[in-house]
Amino acid sequence: QVQLVESGGGLVQAGGSLRLSCAASERISVFNLMGWYRQAPGKQRELVARILSDGATNYADSGKGRFTISRDHAANTVDLQMNSLKSEDTAVYYCTAVSDVSRVRTVYWGQGTQVTVSS
């Protein structure tokens, strides 16, 4: 069973930075994509950023220019660097990974890490 473990969340003032890290129990090269979602209280879970197997990246409009997703194959981690944080970035951030094996898609989720931005 694939495990994804997030770290790096915490409390930060508006304008500050945080770096989230997601450690996978498998080689991240087996995943078609990995990414970060977030869920604020009372809201649906939404995409923050993702990185595809070919290295292409996608960002939600809310994070463009402020967030950067990256991966480290040697460490089997995917990180999310978040700069210029705003109060509206407050949410639980989840790491996700998707694999497609024999036409069967499996989506894995981490337990989440809380990010709180104080204004």
C-alpha positions in Angstrom: 0.0 0.0 0.0 1.4 3.4 -1.0 1.8 5.9 1.8 2.1 9.6 1.4 3.3 11.6 4.4 3.1 15.4 4.4 5.2 17.7 6.5 6.0 21.3 6.8 2.7 22.9 7.7 2.3 25.4 10.4 1.3 28.9 11.4 2.8 31.8 9.4 2.1 35.4 9.1 0.6 36.9 5.9 3.4 37.5 3.4 5.5 34.7 4.8 6.6 31.4 3.3 6.2 27.7 4.0 7.6 24.7 2.3 5.5 21.5 2.3 7.0 18.2 1.6 5.4 14.9 0.7 7.3 11.7 1.2 6.2 8.7 -0.8 6.8 5.1 0.3 7.3 4.2 -3.4 9.5 5.5 -6.1 7.7 8.6 -7.3 8.6 7.6 -10.9 5.8 5.0 -10.8 3.1 7.8 -10.6 1.6 9.5 -13.6 1.3 12.6 -11.5 1.6 13.9 -8.1 0.2 17.0 -6.6 -1.2 19.1 -3.8 -4.8 19.9 -3.0 -6.2 21.9 -0.2 -9.4 22.1 1.7 -10.5 25.1 3.7 -13.3 24.8 6.3 -16.7 24.6 4.7 -15.2 24.4 1.2 -14.5 21.7 -1.3 -11.1 20.2 -1.8 -9.4 22.1 -4.6 -6.3 21.6 -6.7 -3.3 23.7 -5.8 -0.5 22.4 -8.0 0.5 19.2 -9.8 3.5 17.8 -11.6 3.2 15.2 -14.3 5.5 12.3 -15.1 7.2 14.3 -17.9 7.9 17.2 -15.5 5.1 19.5 -16.7 3.5 21.5 -13.9 0.0 23.0 -13.5 -1.1 25.5 -11.0 -4.4 26.8 -9.8 -4.8 30.5 -10.6 -4.8 31.3 -6.8 -1.2 30.1 -6.5 0.4 31.2 -9.8 3.5 33.2 -9.3 3.5 32.4 -5.6 3.7 28.6 -5.4 6.2 26.2 -6.9 5.9 22.5 -7.0 9.0 20.4 -7.4 10.1 16.7 -7.0 13.2 14.9 -6.0 13.4 11.4 -7.4 16.3 10.4 -5.2 14.4 11.3 -2.0 11.0 10.3 -3.4 9.5 13.6 -2.4 7.3 16.2 -3.9 7.5 19.7 -2.4 5.4 22.8 -2.5 7.1 26.1 -1.9 4.6 28.7 -0.9 5.6 32.4 -0.9 3.7 35.6 -0.2 1.1 33.6 1.7 -2.4 35.1 2.3 -5.0 34.4 4.9 -7.1 32.8 2.2 -4.4 30.1 1.8 -5.4 28.8 5.2 -6.4 25.2 4.7 -5.4 21.6 5.2 -3.0 20.6 2.4 -3.1 17.1 1.0 -0.6 15.3 -1.1 -1.9 13.1 -3.9 -0.4 10.6 -6.3 -2.0 8.8 -9.2 -0.9 5.6 -10.8 -2.3 3.9 -13.9 -1.4 0.2 -14.0 -3.1 -2.2 -16.5 -5.7 0.5 -17.2 -6.6 0.7 -13.5 -6.3 4.2 -12.0 -5.5 4.4 -8.4 -5.5 7.7 -6.4 -3.6 7.9 -3.2 -3.9 10.6 -0.5 -1.9 11.7 2.4 -3.4 12.6 5.8 -3.0 16.3 5.3 -1.0 19.1 6.9 -2.6 22.2 8.4 -1.4 25.6 7.0 -2.7 28.6 8.9 -1.9 32.1 7.7 -2.6 34.9 10.1 -3.4 38.3 8.9 
